[in-house]
Amino acid sequence: MLLRPGIENKEYSFMFKHIDKVIHFSIFFLLGFLFRVRFPKTTLLYFFLILISYALLTEILQDVMKLGRSLEVLDAVADTLGLSLSFYIYNRYEKFQNRI
């Protein structure tokens, strides 16, 4: 989805100017959360090294592939915020589970 051709379809009512940032945030939030579920012992450093590298690679590939998408710093920021929130929420979830 991150590398598909960039065609913004305005005919749907839910489309708005920066919906791609919301999509980036959501995709990387889900990716980060599922990564933590699968690898719960991963440290913060490795979590960010692996997943931020993936985020930056997809941004670079969007620009290189020339399919109507481009490298945008705000997309990378949205990716990072999604990953950060997923790490935080997973840690809160883990602490909640340990209390029960």
N, C-alpha and C positions, 0 to 999 in steps of 0.2 A: 504494500500500500504506500509506503514511503517513497518508492521509486517509480510508481506508475506515472504515466504522462499527466501533466498538470493542466487539467481542463476544469475551470471553475464553472459549475452549473448554477446559474442564477434563477432557474425556474422553480426551485423548491423554496418554500417559505422559511425553512430553517437555516438557509444559507445566509451568512453575513460576512462582512469584510475580512475578518481575521479568524475564520473558522479553522483554518489550517493550523493555527497555534493551539487551539483547543484540541484538535485531533492529535497533534504531536504530543501534547501534555498527556492526553488520555492513553495513547499507545505506550508511551514510556513509563507511565504510572503502572499500567497493567504488566508490562514487561518486567519492571523492577520488582513488583510485588510477587509475581510468579517465580522470578529468579530466586528471591529470598525463600519462598516456600520450598523450592527444589534444593537450594543450597543454603540452609539456615545458618551455618557456621561461617559463612563468608564475612570477612572483615569489611569495614566501611571503605578502606583503601582499595581492596580488590574489586568490590562491588562497583565503585565509581570508575576504576581503571578499565574494567571490562565493558561496562555499559556505556560510558561516555565515549570510549573508543568506537563502539558500534554506532552511536548517535552521530559522531563526527564523520565516520566513514559513509553513512547514508547521506549526510549533507554534501559531502564532496562528490559522491557518485551522482547525486541529483544534478549537480552543476556540470559534471563531466559528460554525462549521458545525453545532454541537450534534448530532452524530451518535453520541454515546456516547464520544467521545474528548475530552481536555482538554489544556490547556497545562500541561506539566510541566517544571520546571527541570532535573530529572535526565535527561529525554529530550534536552534541549539539551546537557547535559554529555556524554552518551553520543555524540551527534552530533559534538561538538567533539573528543572523544577519538578517535573513528574517523577523522576527517579528519586529526588530528595524526599518528596512527600511519601513515596512508597516505602522507602527505607524507614522513615519515621513511623508510619502507620504500622508496618510489620513489627517493629520493635515494641510499640505500644500493645499490639495484639499478643505478642509473645509474653510480655509481662503480665497481661491480663490472664492469659492461659495458665501461667505459673502460679498465680494467686488462687486459682480455683482448685 
